[in-house]
Amino acid sequence: MTESGHSSGGGMTARLVAAPRVRRGARQKVGDIVLSVVLIVLSLFMIVPLVWLITTSVTTRAEAFQLPPRWIPTPPTLANYAEINSLIPIGRMALNSLIVSVLATAGALLTSTLAAYAFSRIRFRGGNTLFSVLLAALMVPVQLTVIPLFILMRTLGLVDNLAAVWLPATVNVFGIFFLRQYFASIPRDLDEAARIDGAGHLRILFQIMLPLAMPALSALTIFLFEATWNNYFWPSIFLQSNEQMTLPVGLVQLQGAVGGGPAVVVFAAITAVVLPVLILFLIFQRSFVESIASTGLKA
C-alpha cells in the first residue's frame, strides 16, 4: 500500500507539473501563429505596392489603371522602358548615379572603418568627447549645412560636378558609429595576441578586425549605397546640366515632362531606379540580418 501510494502520488505530481507546461506550450504555439499572421499581413502591405509598380511598368497605357488591377499584364510590353530615353537621358543619368554611389560608398567605408577602429581600440585623450560630438552631428539637419558646403564646393570649382555630390558623402557619421559598436564587441584578446606577434594597428585592422566584421560591412554597404543612389537633395543643389544629373533628379524631370500623359513611363523609370537597390539587398540580405543580430550596444 505504501509503495502504491507513493507511486500514485508521484504520478499525480508529475501530471500536475506537466499540465502547466502543456498549457504554456499551447499558448506559445497560438502566439507564434498570431505573430506569423500579423507579419504576413504587414509584409503584404509592403510587397503589394512594389509588385503593382513593376507590373504596371510593363503594362500598356490602356490597361494600366483598370479596376480591379491586372497583376499579370497580357501581353507584357517593354515599350514604356524604350520611351524613357526619348524624354530624358536615362542611360547617362544611371551612369552618373552609379559613379556617385560607388565612390561615395567606397570612400565612406574606408573612412568609417579607420575612424571606428581608432575610437574602439586606440585610447587617446578626448576620444570619448570627440565621439560624442560626432554623435551630436547626427541630430543636425542636413539642410543647415547646405550654404557652407555650397560655398566650399564653389570655391573648389566643383559646382555642377559629380565630385560635389560624392566627396562630402565619403565621411558618414552613422557608418563610424555602426562599425565602432561592432568593433567594440570583438574580444580584445585577439589584438593582444596579434601585438605579441609584432602586428601593428593597420595589420590588426585589415587582417583580424575586417574579416570578422564582414556582416557589418555588408550591411553598411547596403545602407550607404541605397542612401546615395536615392539621394535627391544634394544632386538637385550642386548639379545643373543634364549631363551631370543623377536618376532621382531625372525622375523629377520626367514627371514634369510627361505631365498628365503616359504615367506608365514614369512607373517604368521608377522601377529602373528601384531594382538595382533591391537586387543589392537580396544579394547581401543574409549578411545584413547577421550584422543587425550581432551588433550590440557595447560602449
LUMVO-90255 format. One record per residue (C-alpha): residue in one letter; y, x, z; residue number from 1. Coordinates in Angstrom, 2 decimals, always signed. Each point is the difference from the previous one (the first is absolute). Layout:
% residues N
+---------+---------+---------+---------+-----+
! residuo !       Y !       X !       Z ! num !
+---------+---------+---------+---------+-----+
!       A !       Y !       X !       Z ! NUM !
...
+---------+---------+---------+---------+-----+
END
This chain:
% residues 299
+---------+---------+---------+---------+-----+
! residuo !       Y !       X !       Z ! num !
+---------+---------+---------+---------+-----+
!       M !   +0.00 !   +0.00 !   +0.00 !   1 !
!       T !   +2.36 !   +2.77 !   +0.85 !   2 !
!       E !   -0.62 !   +1.87 !   -3.22 !   3 !
!       S !   +0.28 !   -3.22 !   -1.95 !   4 !
!       G !   +3.24 !   -0.84 !   +1.74 !   5 !
!       H !   +1.44 !   +3.41 !   -0.76 !   6 !
!       S !   -1.05 !   -0.29 !   -3.65 !   7 !
!       S !   +1.49 !   -3.43 !   -0.45 !   8 !
!       G !   +3.14 !   +1.03 !   +1.82 !   9 !
!       G !   +0.36 !   +3.12 !   -2.15 !  10 !
!       G !   -0.51 !   -1.98 !   -3.19 !  11 !
!       M !   +2.60 !   -2.57 !   +1.03 !  12 !
!       T !   +2.45 !   +2.76 !   +0.83 !  13 !
!       A !   -0.58 !   +1.59 !   -3.40 !  14 !
!       R !   +0.61 !   -3.34 !   -1.71 !  15 !
!       L !   +3.18 !   -0.58 !   +2.01 !  16 !
!       V !   +1.29 !   +3.45 !   -1.01 !  17 !
!       A !   -1.00 !   -0.43 !   -3.65 !  18 !
!       A !   +1.62 !   -3.43 !   -0.33 !  19 !
!       P !   +3.61 !   +1.24 !   +0.32 !  20 !
!       R !   -0.79 !   +2.79 !   -2.44 !  21 !
!       V !   -1.29 !   -2.51 !   -2.53 !  22 !
!       R !   +3.12 !   -2.14 !   +0.46 !  23 !
!       R !   +2.26 !   +3.04 !   -0.38 !  24 !
!       G !   -1.89 !   +1.04 !   -3.12 !  25 !
!       A !   +0.35 !   -3.50 !   -1.46 !  26 !
!       R !   +3.73 !   -0.09 !   +0.77 !  27 !
!       Q !   +0.45 !   +3.43 !   -1.54 !  28 !
!       K !   -1.86 !   -1.11 !   -3.13 !  29 !
!       V !   +2.19 !   -3.10 !   -0.31 !  30 !
!       G !   +3.09 !   +2.15 !   +0.52 !  31 !
!       D !   -1.11 !   +2.41 !   -2.73 !  32 !
!       I !   -0.52 !   -2.92 !   -2.40 !  33 !
!       V !   +3.44 !   -1.44 !   +0.75 !  34 !
!       L !   +1.62 !   +3.42 !   -0.40 !  35 !
!       S !   -1.78 !   +0.53 !   -3.32 !  36 !
!       V !   +1.17 !   -3.39 !   -1.29 !  37 !
!       V !   +3.60 !   +0.73 !   +1.02 !  38 !
!       L !   -0.07 !   +3.43 !   -1.67 !  39 !
!       I !   -1.47 !   -1.49 !   -3.18 !  40 !
!       V !   +2.73 !   -2.65 !   -0.15 !  41 !
!       L !   +2.74 !   +2.59 !   +0.59 !  42 !
!       S !   -1.49 !   +2.31 !   -2.65 !  43 !
!       L !   +0.00 !   -2.88 !   -2.49 !  44 !
!       F !   +3.71 !   -0.54 !   +0.64 !  45 !
!       M !   +0.54 !   +3.67 !   -0.89 !  46 !
!       I !   -2.41 !   +0.28 !   -2.93 !  47 !
!       V !   +0.65 !   -3.27 !   -1.84 !  48 !
!       P !   +3.63 !   +0.83 !   -0.99 !  49 !
!       L !   -1.13 !   +3.40 !   -1.30 !  50 !
!       V !   -2.81 !   -1.57 !   -2.04 !  51 !
!       W !   +2.41 !   -2.62 !   -1.37 !  52 !
!       L !   +2.45 !   +2.75 !   -0.96 !  53 !
!       I !   -2.64 !   +1.95 !   -1.93 !  54 !
!       T !   -1.48 !   -3.04 !   -1.74 !  55 !
!       T !   +3.42 !   -1.33 !   -0.98 !  56 !
!       S !   +0.89 !   +3.37 !   -1.53 !  57 !
!       V !   -2.83 !   -0.46 !   -2.57 !  58 !
!       T !   +0.67 !   -3.70 !   -0.61 !  59 !
!       T !   +1.93 !   -1.46 !   -2.92 !  60 !
!       R !   +3.42 !   -1.47 !   +0.67 !  61 !
!       A !   -1.15 !   -3.55 !   -0.69 !  62 !
!       E !   -2.75 !   +0.15 !   +2.62 !  63 !
!       A !   +1.63 !   +2.25 !   +2.58 !  64 !
!       F !   +1.32 !   -2.60 !   +2.43 !  65 !
!       Q !   -2.36 !   -2.89 !   -0.43 !  66 !
!       L !   -1.01 !   -2.04 !   +3.06 !  67 !
!       P !   -2.58 !   +0.51 !   +1.24 !  68 !
!       P !   +0.23 !   +3.69 !   -0.98 !  69 !
!       R !   -2.70 !   +1.55 !   -2.15 !  70 !
!       W !   -1.52 !   +2.90 !   +1.88 !  71 !
!       I !   -1.91 !   +1.16 !   -3.09 !  72 !
!       P !   +2.29 !   +0.00 !   -3.06 !  73 !
!       T !   -1.63 !   -1.18 !   -3.22 !  74 !
!       P !   +0.49 !   +2.02 !   -2.02 !  75 !
!       P !   +1.58 !   +2.98 !   +1.82 !  76 !
!       T !   +2.76 !   +1.83 !   -1.84 !  77 !
!       L !   +1.67 !   +3.40 !   +0.31 !  78 !
!       A !   +3.01 !   -1.05 !   -2.06 !  79 !
!       N !   +2.11 !   -0.28 !   +3.15 !  80 !
!       Y !   -0.56 !   +3.70 !   +0.76 !  81 !
!       A !   +0.81 !   +0.96 !   -3.57 !  82 !
!       E !   +3.29 !   -1.90 !   +0.19 !  83 !
!       I !   +1.23 !   +1.90 !   +3.06 !  84 !
!       N !   +0.79 !   +3.14 !   -1.97 !  85 !
!       S !   +2.25 !   -1.95 !   -2.37 !  86 !
!       L !   +2.20 !   -1.02 !   +2.92 !  87 !
!       I !   +0.03 !   +3.14 !   +2.17 !  88 !
!       P !   -1.33 !   +3.57 !   -0.50 !  89 !
!       I !   -2.83 !   -0.59 !   +2.46 !  90 !
!       G !   -1.91 !   +3.11 !   -1.06 !  91 !
!       R !   +2.91 !   +2.29 !   +0.84 !  92 !
!       M !   +0.69 !   -1.90 !   +3.23 !  93 !
!       A !   -3.65 !   +0.28 !   +1.04 !  94 !
!       L !   +0.10 !   +3.75 !   -0.62 !  95 !
!       N !   +3.19 !   +0.29 !   +2.07 !  96 !
!       S !   -1.60 !   -1.96 !   +2.84 !  97 !
!       L !   -3.08 !   +2.20 !   -0.14 !  98 !
!       I !   +2.05 !   +3.20 !   +0.07 !  99 !
!       V !   +2.12 !   -1.20 !   +2.91 ! 100 !
!       S !   -2.98 !   -1.33 !   +1.98 ! 101 !
!       V !   -2.16 !   +3.10 !   -0.45 ! 102 !
!       L !   +2.77 !   +2.48 !   +0.84 ! 103 !
!       A !   +1.28 !   -2.02 !   +2.96 ! 104 !
!       T !   -3.52 !   -0.52 !   +1.38 ! 105 !
!       A !   -1.00 !   +3.65 !   -0.42 ! 106 !
!       G !   +3.23 !   +1.26 !   +1.56 ! 107 !
!       A !   -0.19 !   -2.44 !   +2.92 ! 108 !
!       L !   -3.63 !   +0.93 !   +0.68 ! 109 !
!       L !   +0.90 !   +3.69 !   +0.12 ! 110 !
!       T !   +3.03 !   -0.35 !   +2.27 ! 111 !
!       S !   -1.69 !   -2.59 !   +2.23 ! 112 !
!       T !   -3.06 !   +2.21 !   +0.43 ! 113 !
!       L !   +2.00 !   +3.08 !   +0.96 ! 114 !
!       A !   +2.32 !   -1.88 !   +2.34 ! 115 !
!       A !   -2.82 !   -1.99 !   +1.61 ! 116 !
!       Y !   -1.96 !   +3.19 !   +0.71 ! 117 !
!       A !   +3.06 !   +1.60 !   +1.57 ! 118 !
!       F !   +0.70 !   -2.99 !   +2.25 ! 119 !
!       S !   -3.64 !   -0.41 !   +1.06 ! 120 !
!       R !   -1.16 !   +3.62 !   +0.36 ! 121 !
!       I !   +3.00 !   +2.28 !   +0.49 ! 122 !
!       R !   +1.94 !   -0.11 !   +3.26 ! 123 !
!       F !   +3.68 !   +0.79 !   -0.44 ! 124 !
!       R !   +3.16 !   -0.80 !   +1.90 ! 125 !
!       G !   +1.45 !   -3.39 !   -0.92 ! 126 !
!       G !   -3.10 !   -1.07 !   -1.93 ! 127 !
!       N !   -0.40 !   -3.33 !   +1.78 ! 128 !
!       T !   +3.72 !   -0.71 !   -0.29 ! 129 !
!       L !   +0.01 !   +0.75 !   -3.72 ! 130 !
!       F !   -3.04 !   -2.20 !   -0.51 ! 131 !
!       S !   +1.74 !   -2.85 !   +1.85 ! 132 !
!       V !   +3.02 !   +0.39 !   -2.28 ! 133 !
!       L !   -2.28 !   -0.24 !   -3.02 ! 134 !
!       L !   -1.55 !   -3.18 !   +1.36 ! 135 !
!       A !   +3.47 !   -1.41 !   +0.58 ! 136 !
!       A !   +0.72 !   +0.61 !   -3.68 ! 137 !
!       L !   -2.65 !   -2.61 !   -0.83 ! 138 !
!       M !   +2.27 !   -2.64 !   +1.49 ! 139 !
!       V !   +2.95 !   +0.90 !   -2.23 ! 140 !
!       P !   +0.24 !   -2.34 !   -3.04 ! 141 !
!       V !   -0.22 !   +1.93 !   -3.26 ! 142 !
!       Q !   +3.11 !   -1.79 !   -1.24 ! 143 !
!       L !   +2.10 !   +1.98 !   +2.49 ! 144 !
!       T !   -0.96 !   +3.25 !   -1.72 ! 145 !
!       V !   +0.88 !   -1.10 !   -3.54 ! 146 !
!       I !   +3.58 !   +1.29 !   -0.11 ! 147 !
!       P !   -0.57 !   +3.51 !   +1.44 ! 148 !
!       L !   -3.16 !   +0.42 !   -2.06 ! 149 !
!       F !   +1.73 !   -1.15 !   -3.18 ! 150 !
!       I !   +2.84 !   +2.45 !   +0.62 ! 151 !
!       L !   -2.56 !   +2.78 !   +0.53 ! 152 !
!       M !   -1.87 !   -0.84 !   -3.22 ! 153 !
!       R !   +3.25 !   -0.19 !   -1.96 ! 154 !
!       T !   +1.03 !   +3.39 !   +1.36 ! 155 !
!       L !   -3.34 !   +1.42 !   -1.12 ! 156 !
!       G !   +0.38 !   -1.64 !   -3.41 ! 157 !
!       L !   -3.14 !   -2.10 !   +0.40 ! 158 !
!       V !   +1.41 !   -3.48 !   -0.59 ! 159 !
!       D !   -2.01 !   -1.77 !   -2.74 ! 160 !
!       N !   -2.75 !   +2.54 !   +0.53 ! 161 !
!       L !   -3.50 !   -0.69 !   +1.33 ! 162 !
!       A !   +0.47 !   +2.77 !   +2.55 ! 163 !
!       A !   +2.57 !   -2.17 !   +1.78 ! 164 !
!       V !   -2.80 !   -2.46 !   +0.79 ! 165 !
!       W !   -2.97 !   +2.20 !   +0.84 ! 166 !
!       L !   +1.78 !   +2.93 !   +1.68 ! 167 !
!       P !   +1.25 !   -1.93 !   +3.09 ! 168 !
!       A !   -3.43 !   -1.64 !   +0.30 ! 169 !
!       T !   -1.71 !   +3.35 !   +0.58 ! 170 !
!       V !   +0.92 !   -0.29 !   +3.69 ! 171 !
!       N !   -1.65 !   -3.04 !   +1.57 ! 172 !
!       V !   +0.40 !   -0.58 !   +3.73 ! 173 !
!       F !   -2.84 !   -2.51 !   +0.16 ! 174 !
!       G !   -2.33 !   +2.52 !   -1.63 ! 175 !
!       I !   +0.92 !   +2.60 !   +2.61 ! 176 !
!       F !   -0.64 !   -2.44 !   +2.84 ! 177 !
!       F !   -3.26 !   -1.26 !   -1.51 ! 178 !
!       L !   -1.51 !   +3.45 !   -0.52 ! 179 !
!       R !   +1.32 !   +1.31 !   +3.30 ! 180 !
!       Q !   -1.88 !   -2.74 !   +1.84 ! 181 !
!       Y !   -3.15 !   +0.79 !   -1.96 ! 182 !
!       F !   +0.25 !   +3.76 !   +0.59 ! 183 !
!       A !   +0.54 !   -0.63 !   +3.72 ! 184 !
!       S !   -3.39 !   -1.75 !   +0.17 ! 185 !
!       I !   -1.84 !   +3.11 !   -1.32 ! 186 !
!       P !   -1.34 !   +2.18 !   +2.86 ! 187 !
!       R !   +1.97 !   +3.17 !   +0.64 ! 188 !
!       D !   -3.23 !   +1.91 !   +0.57 ! 189 !
!       L !   -0.27 !   +0.38 !   -3.78 ! 190 !
!       D !   +3.39 !   +1.75 !   -0.08 ! 191 !
!       E !   -0.96 !   +2.36 !   +2.79 ! 192 !
!       A !   -3.28 !   +0.91 !   -1.68 ! 193 !
!       A !   +1.83 !   +0.70 !   -3.24 ! 194 !
!       R !   +2.58 !   +2.19 !   +1.75 ! 195 !
!       I !   -2.79 !   +2.06 !   +1.54 ! 196 !
!       D !   -1.17 !   +0.69 !   -3.57 ! 197 !
!       G !   +3.54 !   +1.13 !   -0.88 ! 198 !
!       A !   +1.19 !   -3.12 !   -1.81 ! 199 !
!       G !   +3.71 !   -0.79 !   -0.14 ! 200 !
!       H !   +1.75 !   -3.35 !   -0.10 ! 201 !
!       L !   -0.21 !   -0.46 !   -3.78 ! 202 !
!       R !   -3.69 !   +0.83 !   -0.08 ! 203 !
!       I !   -0.69 !   -2.39 !   +2.87 ! 204 !
!       L !   +1.98 !   -2.71 !   -1.76 ! 205 !
!       F !   -1.52 !   +0.29 !   -3.47 ! 206 !
!       Q !   -3.57 !   +0.98 !   +0.92 ! 207 !
!       I !   -0.57 !   -2.00 !   +3.17 ! 208 !
!       M !   +2.55 !   -2.77 !   +0.52 ! 209 !
!       L !   +0.36 !   -1.31 !   -3.55 ! 210 !
!       P !   -3.74 !   -0.41 !   -0.71 ! 211 !
!       L !   -0.30 !   -2.00 !   +3.23 ! 212 !
!       A !   +3.07 !   -2.05 !   -0.88 ! 213 !
!       M !   -1.09 !   -1.09 !   -3.48 ! 214 !
!       P !   -0.26 !   -3.71 !   +0.96 ! 215 !
!       A !   +3.56 !   +0.07 !   +1.35 ! 216 !
!       L !   +1.27 !   +1.90 !   -3.04 ! 217 !
!       S !   -1.64 !   -2.52 !   -2.33 ! 218 !
!       A !   +1.58 !   -2.91 !   +1.83 ! 219 !
!       L !   +3.39 !   +1.69 !   +0.03 ! 220 !
!       T !   -0.33 !   +0.68 !   -3.74 ! 221 !
!       I !   -0.44 !   -3.72 !   -0.60 ! 222 !
!       F !   +3.01 !   -0.85 !   +2.18 ! 223 !
!       L !   +2.27 !   +2.54 !   -1.67 ! 224 !
!       F !   -1.08 !   -0.69 !   -3.57 ! 225 !
!       E !   +0.29 !   -3.76 !   +0.43 ! 226 !
!       A !   +3.42 !   +0.25 !   +1.62 ! 227 !
!       T !   +1.37 !   +2.25 !   -2.74 ! 228 !
!       W !   -1.66 !   -1.88 !   -2.87 ! 229 !
!       N !   +1.47 !   -3.35 !   +1.14 ! 230 !
!       N !   +3.36 !   +1.40 !   +1.08 ! 231 !
!       Y !   +2.87 !   -1.85 !   -1.64 ! 232 !
!       F !   +2.95 !   +0.81 !   +2.23 ! 233 !
!       W !   +0.40 !   +3.76 !   -0.58 ! 234 !
!       P !   -0.63 !   -0.02 !   -3.79 ! 235 !
!       S !   +2.51 !   -2.82 !   -0.42 ! 236 !
!       I !   +2.62 !   +2.13 !   +1.77 ! 237 !
!       F !   -0.56 !   +3.40 !   -1.63 ! 238 !
!       L !   -1.40 !   -0.81 !   -3.47 ! 239 !
!       Q !   +2.16 !   -1.47 !   -2.74 ! 240 !
!       S !   -1.54 !   +0.54 !   -3.45 ! 241 !
!       N !   -3.13 !   -1.74 !   -1.30 ! 242 !
!       E !   -1.63 !   +3.37 !   -0.65 ! 243 !
!       Q !   +0.09 !   +0.83 !   +3.73 ! 244 !
!       M !   -0.78 !   -3.41 !   +1.52 ! 245 !
!       T !   -3.23 !   -0.76 !   +1.83 ! 246 !
!       L !   -2.24 !   -3.06 !   -0.22 ! 247 !
!       P !   +1.52 !   -2.08 !   +2.85 ! 248 !
!       V !   +3.44 !   +0.32 !   -1.61 ! 249 !
!       G !   -1.55 !   -0.80 !   -3.37 ! 250 !
!       L !   -1.52 !   -3.20 !   +1.39 ! 251 !
!       V !   +3.42 !   -1.22 !   +1.08 ! 252 !
!       Q !   +1.34 !   +0.78 !   -3.47 ! 253 !
!       L !   -2.94 !   -1.84 !   -1.54 ! 254 !
!       Q !   +0.66 !   -3.10 !   +2.06 ! 255 !
!       G !   +3.63 !   +0.06 !   -1.07 ! 256 !
!       A !   -0.96 !   +0.57 !   -3.64 ! 257 !
!       V !   -2.48 !   -2.84 !   -0.33 ! 258 !
!       G !   +1.97 !   -2.43 !   +2.17 ! 259 !
!       G !   -1.82 !   -3.33 !   +0.03 ! 260 !
!       G !   -2.19 !   +0.98 !   -2.96 ! 261 !
!       P !   -3.46 !   +1.62 !   +0.02 ! 262 !
!       A !   -0.75 !   +0.25 !   +3.70 ! 263 !
!       V !   -3.54 !   +1.08 !   -0.88 ! 264 !
!       V !   +1.48 !   +3.28 !   -1.28 ! 265 !
!       V !   +1.60 !   +0.56 !   +3.39 ! 266 !
!       F !   -3.36 !   -0.72 !   +1.63 ! 267 !
!       A !   -1.65 !   +2.54 !   -2.28 ! 268 !
!       A !   +2.59 !   +2.63 !   +0.94 ! 269 !
!       I !   -0.44 !   -0.73 !   +3.71 ! 270 !
!       T !   -3.76 !   +0.35 !   -0.40 ! 271 !
!       A !   +0.49 !   +3.36 !   -1.71 ! 272 !
!       V !   +2.03 !   +1.15 !   +3.00 ! 273 !
!       V !   -2.36 !   -1.36 !   +2.67 ! 274 !
!       L !   -3.36 !   +1.15 !   -1.41 ! 275 !
!       P !   +0.47 !   +3.80 !   +0.40 ! 276 !
!       V !   +0.73 !   -0.32 !   +3.71 ! 277 !
!       L !   -2.84 !   -2.48 !   +0.43 ! 278 !
!       I !   -2.44 !   +2.35 !   -1.72 ! 279 !
!       L !   +1.22 !   +2.91 !   +2.15 ! 280 !
!       F !   -0.63 !   -2.04 !   +3.14 ! 281 !
!       L !   -3.49 !   -1.03 !   -1.13 ! 282 !
!       I !   -0.88 !   +3.65 !   -0.62 ! 283 !
!       F !   +1.17 !   +1.19 !   +3.42 ! 284 !
!       Q !   -0.62 !   -3.15 !   +2.06 ! 285 !
!       R !   -2.83 !   +1.57 !   +2.05 ! 286 !
!       S !   +2.17 !   +2.95 !   +0.99 ! 287 !
!       F !   +2.86 !   -2.39 !   +0.71 ! 288 !
!       V !   -2.09 !   -2.05 !   +2.44 ! 289 !
!       E !   -1.44 !   +3.12 !   +1.66 ! 290 !
!       S !   +3.46 !   +1.47 !   +0.58 ! 291 !
!       I !   +1.34 !   -3.20 !   +1.54 ! 292 !
!       A !   -3.05 !   -0.24 !   +2.27 ! 293 !
!       S !   +0.10 !   +3.62 !   +1.15 ! 294 !
!       T !   +3.75 !   +0.61 !   +0.30 ! 295 !
!       G !   +0.89 !   -0.49 !   +3.65 ! 296 !
!       L !   +3.25 !   -0.13 !   +1.91 ! 297 !
!       K !   -0.54 !   +3.27 !   +1.80 ! 298 !
!       A !   +3.28 !   +1.67 !   +0.84 ! 299 !
+---------+---------+---------+---------+-----+
END
